Amino acid sequence: MAAAPVVQAKAAEVAYTIGTILLWGVGCMFLFPVIGKTLGMTHEMFGAWAGTGILNSAQVAGAALAYQPNGIETLKVAEIF
């Protein structure tokens, strides 16, 4: 969004970019917990990975809570990252 005026991006190009990022985040929100459990990650490891790998903070929170539904250790680490 910030670079759009500099590169003279059209509104449609900006919309496609935002849509792509959000769509990728939705996929990651569901895939990351499965991959994290398969790899045997600790709550802190998963939080750091999800926090750096998913761009939208709401999707990070969703993935963290899916990974550890009965606690908030993962969520705290993920949101810090």
Summary of the structure (lengths in Angstrom):
residues: 81
radius of gyration: 14.9
end to end distance: 21.5
largest distance: 46.7
contacts: 233
relative contact order: 0.15
helix: 77%
strand: 0%
